[in-house]
Amino acid sequence: MNGNGFIKQFNAALDAVNGVIWHNVVLYAVLGVGVLFTLWTGFCQYRALTHGVAVTRGKYDDKNDPGAINHFQALSAALSATVGLGNIAGVAVAIVLGGPGAVFWMWMVGIVGMALKTTEVTLSMIYRNTDDPENPHGGPMFVASKGFAKMGLGGVGKVVGGIFVITLLISTITGGNMFQAWNVADITNQYFGVPQVAVGIFLSGLVGMVIIGGIKRIGAVAGRLVPFMCGLYLLAALYVLGMNFGQIPDMLKLIVVEAFSPTEAQGAFLGGTAGYALLWGMKRALFSSEAGQGSSPIAHSAAKTDEPVREGIVAGLEPFIDTIVVCTLTSLVILSTGVWNRSADLQFVEPPAVIALPDGAGSTLAPAEVLPIDSPDLRAGVTVFTVVSAQKNKDTGLTLHKFGGKLRVEGEGDSARYFIDWTGSATAAGEITLAETGAYFDYKGATLTAKAFDSVTPGLGMWLVTFAAWLFALSTAISWSYYGEQGVVYLFGLRAVMPYKLVYCLLIIVASVPQLIATDAQLDNLTALGTGVMLWANIPIMLVFGAIAMRAYHDYFRRLKRGEMHPHTAPPIADVIEGHDVE
């Protein structure tokens, strides 16, 4: 079997697995659990936006509490994993596959995700291991292990904790590592022509230099990097939206309407049903915010505090910042600029003929010449697609498909001619009928978002989004390396940490190989696996021990209301960012 055959079979296997772990019942269950804890806490979203902000500002920091980093640094470390390429690339994937309605379901996940984060982090703080107060360990694996042990079911707890760690490592490899590396390699290659593998090698070196230093260095880097990268990206997004201000009300209306009705195909968008808007919106929001996955509690468990609920409330801010703020701005940029449903980038000189394959195996397209245009993307080897009609598309519920190809150039200068050699075939789209008179540059993930910025101010996406993608990928990769490290410690002990870190950095290089992922759907397959398996492991843990978190939650706020906790004057913001207020 050649490499392409293996990759096709690998993606087919991932698709089959994801079809099970992302069944609609699972989505409804996650939403239901989020609603349950929202009601049980009495709408903790309000507490996160008020008391959580005060805690993050350092008003309750105490250097004598157990832990390694302050609340702000713990939030920054967790946010550096969540506010990442899921916000740039994941939102683009959701809109491309699910349409504008997917954004509405991202909002729903963001709101209930605040309750999920509060609950899972509170549990992890209750059961964290503080034998070494300067280097605590926590996460759902410790919740399961210690919680079941108190019930007299220690063996069950170890098994359940081990299962969670396995899902954690799968997600670490796929979403926390490979998704980040592939996207930053793709956008850097698209704009600057740098070979993807070279990008992977450089990114691997950067990540390695940070993660060798452990959680204190990760917290220090995240505390500086996250506010800067979020501020830079949000300012650019607000600039684009300011230029398209008149379209924003229509885009918001479109998001709500299309969440409950089919979205018609238009230009580069293949169309989608309301059900697929729900599917893609929830999948990408859960991947971006990590709500219910059980990953960010590992970072929060390093916080200096003797009040578990206090850190849980801080964690509730994550989905708000990640999904309600950053993802919303990204989605409005993509929708208001029209790059998601743009008209054809390239026009055929003559429509390509449909060619029947031997032995009734289906059909493909003949090579097609396209008219030259003034675009830096018009170069040999660039991936493109046209739209064909075939059997039902499993990603949209409708019958249109992207039919891929690569540009070939004959001649040079003004005499150059441009042809598309199609790589799609019946194995991907069945019996086909050409549905377009032109072709599109295949902008995937972060590159599509960058093109949206470029459409307002040429070069803005090229420089700013590429730079942001590097920062986001770096911050996410270093935080997820710590998550995986804690799982490795749980399973194998401290001796396995250094080999794990070396393998983690090596996988960044592997993920940058361009042949590994070719389409938006394949990109989603990879990340959906990691997110999905963690939900299956962590949500049951939350339900089993959720009552313990809720008792602690209500006790904390009763004491706060009675005036038993006295905040002190907020320390200088520079000290909070640097962590000097708890040294």
Helices and strands as residue ranges (DSSP letters): H 3-21, H 24-40, H 44-56, H 71-82, H 85-85, I 86-90, H 91-98, H 101-126, H 140-150, H 154-173, I 174-178, H 179-192, H 196-211, H 214-243, G 245-247, H 248-258, H 274-289, H 296-300, H 308-315, H 317-319, I 320-327, H 328-337, G 339-341, E 346-347, E 354-356, G 358-360, E 363-365, E 368-370, E 383-389, E 400-410, G 413-415, E 417-422, H 426-429, E 433-434, E 438-441, H 446-456, H 460-460, I 461-465, H 466-492, G 494-496, H 497-511, H 520-561, H 573-578, G 580-582
